[in-house]
Amino acid sequence: MGSRSFPGHWVTVSTTIFITVALFALPLQNGAAFAQPPAQQTPATHVPSPTPTPAASPPAPTYTRRINLGFAFLGDYTWFWQDQTNLNQVGEQHDQAQLRAARVILASNFSPAVNWYVAANYNGLDRTPDEPLFGLYDMYIGFPIKSIGRLQIGKQKETYGYEMVALAANLPSLERVILPFYQSRSWGVDLSNTALNKHMTWAAGLYEIDKSSNQASARLTAVPLLSANRQNYLHFGADYRYRGASNGLLRFQGKPQSDIASFYVDTGNFPGKYANELNYEFLATHGGLTFLSEYSRAWVNAPEVGNPNFYGYYFVGSWVLTGENRPYDTNAGYATRIIPMKPSGAYEFVVQYSRVNLSDAGVSGGTQGLGWVGFNWWQTPYWKYSLGYGTAGLTRFDSFGQMHRIQLRIQYLH
């Protein structure tokens, strides 16, 4: 079968027009409350009834529209050390500072049930001349569909993978691992809801990558064990993704947990029709201890290169020495950020191992194994400082090379 597609740019164009018009129609001020009907007047000739008058109904609730403003700042500095084989494989990785993220976020509601969200990212001083100062990161509108769930339309995250769906800044590690198996953000629509008294969540979506490539994804989570304060829990998740080819080509690539590093594993473009992907999630938290793991696999329909299979996985252990943890969000199906209980903040120790294999059949994208040991200081719920050591072993081009790095991060999220 060939790759499936839905009409061209209907998602991108219609969504952009709809949300843009709606945003400009919204007053950018507080206090635009819905008016209440005036009280009914009693005629002068009215004679009160001898029977008791029923109690007056409570006044209708008012609703005030507000614009919520948020910021996200992540600043990094990374030092690299490479052996000669790794230099030959991927080239030199340069020590450098990076403004990892600088985002301005606007969010509000048209009504108590209908919301919109816009996030713009500062593209940095090193942007190319044709790049705008700010790039659109997210732009969507959400509203309920009675008895079904919540529909969200616009540019947004795909519903695939715990480390993608959850907020990256709140994860124990500094960077995601299984990047080859998902698209970060796309224009599209998704529908979601909770079930079993919020012990389950489900979500499904359709997304457009370009004129010739469409994606579909779905996510199902369950939390069979959940304490009343949502701080001790056991979470399971399963995800599916359909990846359509772009102009008859597919490509999988990933970095060694460093945004400024080169793509260490990379299949390059190869002829194919589509890929079916499955992902499994596991998360357990008790007190200050957390264990998180995912396994993702792709079955690629590409007869010309032997229909390869690719996979990736990781294991993360986290110990918050001061006893805090990440409370569980039952509406979204993932853990949130650490809230320090003491003025001195919360201290977290993190270890991680991961592996991604993009070599199979007639495709040689390489295999990388990654290790990470890090320390996070959550000074407040908004400020976090991180320092860690990572190592990468890369098997590619019939050779094995190693890279080591130290990464420092300062993060503010509000």
ChimeraX attribute file (.defattr): number of C-alpha atoms within 10 A of each C-alpha:
attribute: neighborCount
match mode: 1-to-1
recipient: residues
	/A:1	6
	/A:2	11
	/A:3	20
	/A:4	15
	/A:5	15
	/A:6	15
	/A:7	10
	/A:8	14
	/A:9	15
	/A:10	14
	/A:11	20
	/A:12	19
	/A:13	12
	/A:14	12
	/A:15	20
	/A:16	18
	/A:17	10
	/A:18	14
	/A:19	19
	/A:20	12
	/A:21	10
	/A:22	13
	/A:23	16
	/A:24	9
	/A:25	10
	/A:26	14
	/A:27	13
	/A:28	13
	/A:29	10
	/A:30	10
	/A:31	11
	/A:32	14
	/A:33	12
	/A:34	13
	/A:35	9
	/A:36	10
	/A:37	7
	/A:38	6
	/A:39	6
	/A:40	6
	/A:41	6
	/A:42	8
	/A:43	7
	/A:44	6
	/A:45	6
	/A:46	7
	/A:47	8
	/A:48	8
	/A:49	7
	/A:50	6
	/A:51	6
	/A:52	7
	/A:53	8
	/A:54	6
	/A:55	6
	/A:56	6
	/A:57	6
	/A:58	6
	/A:59	7
	/A:60	10
	/A:61	8
	/A:62	10
	/A:63	15
	/A:64	14
	/A:65	19
	/A:66	16
	/A:67	17
	/A:68	11
	/A:69	13
	/A:70	13
	/A:71	16
	/A:72	18
	/A:73	19
	/A:74	18
	/A:75	16
	/A:76	21
	/A:77	17
	/A:78	22
	/A:79	15
	/A:80	17
	/A:81	17
	/A:82	18
	/A:83	13
	/A:84	13
	/A:85	17
	/A:86	23
	/A:87	15
	/A:88	13
	/A:89	18
	/A:90	16
	/A:91	14
	/A:92	16
	/A:93	18
	/A:94	12
	/A:95	16
	/A:96	11
	/A:97	15
	/A:98	16
	/A:99	16
	/A:100	20
	/A:101	18
	/A:102	19
	/A:103	21
	/A:104	18
	/A:105	19
	/A:106	16
	/A:107	17
	/A:108	20
	/A:109	20
	/A:110	20
	/A:111	13
	/A:112	11
	/A:113	10
	/A:114	15
	/A:115	16
	/A:116	21
	/A:117	21
	/A:118	21
	/A:119	21
	/A:120	18
	/A:121	19
	/A:122	19
	/A:123	19
	/A:124	16
	/A:125	8
	/A:126	8
	/A:127	11
	/A:128	10
	/A:129	7
	/A:130	6
	/A:131	11
	/A:132	12
	/A:133	14
	/A:134	15
	/A:135	13
	/A:136	14
	/A:137	18
	/A:138	18
	/A:139	22
	/A:140	23
	/A:141	25
	/A:142	20
	/A:143	19
	/A:144	16
	/A:145	11
	/A:146	7
	/A:147	7
	/A:148	11
	/A:149	16
	/A:150	18
	/A:151	19
	/A:152	21
	/A:153	26
	/A:154	28
	/A:155	26
	/A:156	22
	/A:157	21
	/A:158	28
	/A:159	28
	/A:160	29
	/A:161	27
	/A:162	28
	/A:163	21
	/A:164	19
	/A:165	16
	/A:166	16
	/A:167	13
	/A:168	14
	/A:169	18
	/A:170	16
	/A:171	20
	/A:172	26
	/A:173	25
	/A:174	22
	/A:175	16
	/A:176	18
	/A:177	24
	/A:178	27
	/A:179	20
	/A:180	22
	/A:181	25
	/A:182	21
	/A:183	16
	/A:184	13
	/A:185	18
	/A:186	22
	/A:187	26
	/A:188	25
	/A:189	23
	/A:190	23
	/A:191	21
	/A:192	22
	/A:193	18
	/A:194	21
	/A:195	13
	/A:196	9
	/A:197	8
	/A:198	15
	/A:199	17
	/A:200	21
	/A:201	22
	/A:202	22
	/A:203	22
	/A:204	21
	/A:205	22
	/A:206	22
	/A:207	28
	/A:208	25
	/A:209	19
	/A:210	15
	/A:211	14
	/A:212	18
	/A:213	22
	/A:214	25
	/A:215	26
	/A:216	21
	/A:217	23
	/A:218	22
	/A:219	25
	/A:220	21
	/A:221	25
	/A:222	21
	/A:223	21
	/A:224	11
	/A:225	13
	/A:226	16
	/A:227	11
	/A:228	8
	/A:229	9
	/A:230	16
	/A:231	18
	/A:232	20
	/A:233	21
	/A:234	18
	/A:235	22
	/A:236	20
	/A:237	23
	/A:238	21
	/A:239	22
	/A:240	22
	/A:241	25
	/A:242	20
	/A:243	26
	/A:244	26
	/A:245	26
	/A:246	20
	/A:247	14
	/A:248	17
	/A:249	16
	/A:250	22
	/A:251	16
	/A:252	18
	/A:253	19
	/A:254	24
	/A:255	21
	/A:256	29
	/A:257	22
	/A:258	18
	/A:259	16
	/A:260	18
	/A:261	18
	/A:262	15
	/A:263	13
	/A:264	24
	/A:265	25
	/A:266	22
	/A:267	19
	/A:268	13
	/A:269	14
	/A:270	17
	/A:271	17
	/A:272	24
	/A:273	22
	/A:274	26
	/A:275	23
	/A:276	17
	/A:277	22
	/A:278	21
	/A:279	23
	/A:280	21
	/A:281	20
	/A:282	18
	/A:283	19
	/A:284	17
	/A:285	23
	/A:286	16
	/A:287	15
	/A:288	17
	/A:289	19
	/A:290	21
	/A:291	19
	/A:292	20
	/A:293	20
	/A:294	23
	/A:295	20
	/A:296	23
	/A:297	21
	/A:298	24
	/A:299	15
	/A:300	20
	/A:301	23
	/A:302	20
	/A:303	12
	/A:304	10
	/A:305	15
	/A:306	14
	/A:307	17
	/A:308	19
	/A:309	19
	/A:310	22
	/A:311	22
	/A:312	23
	/A:313	20
	/A:314	20
	/A:315	16
	/A:316	21
	/A:317	18
	/A:318	22
	/A:319	22
	/A:320	22
	/A:321	13
	/A:322	16
	/A:323	15
	/A:324	22
	/A:325	27
	/A:326	23
	/A:327	18
	/A:328	23
	/A:329	13
	/A:330	20
	/A:331	15
	/A:332	19
	/A:333	25
	/A:334	22
	/A:335	23
	/A:336	17
	/A:337	17
	/A:338	23
	/A:339	17
	/A:340	19
	/A:341	13
	/A:342	11
	/A:343	8
	/A:344	12
	/A:345	18
	/A:346	23
	/A:347	20
	/A:348	22
	/A:349	19
	/A:350	19
	/A:351	20
	/A:352	20
	/A:353	18
	/A:354	22
	/A:355	21
	/A:356	30
	/A:357	21
	/A:358	26
	/A:359	20
	/A:360	17
	/A:361	12
	/A:362	14
	/A:363	19
	/A:364	19
	/A:365	24
	/A:366	22
	/A:367	21
	/A:368	24
	/A:369	19
	/A:370	21
	/A:371	20
	/A:372	21
	/A:373	18
	/A:374	21
	/A:375	21
	/A:376	21
	/A:377	19
	/A:378	22
	/A:379	17
	/A:380	17
	/A:381	16
	/A:382	14
	/A:383	15
	/A:384	22
	/A:385	17
	/A:386	20
	/A:387	18
	/A:388	20
	/A:389	17
	/A:390	21
	/A:391	20
	/A:392	22
	/A:393	19
	/A:394	24
	/A:395	23
	/A:396	22
	/A:397	11
	/A:398	8
	/A:399	12
	/A:400	16
	/A:401	19
	/A:402	20
	/A:403	20
	/A:404	17
	/A:405	18
	/A:406	18
	/A:407	19
	/A:408	18
	/A:409	20
	/A:410	18
	/A:411	19
	/A:412	18
	/A:413	16
	/A:414	12
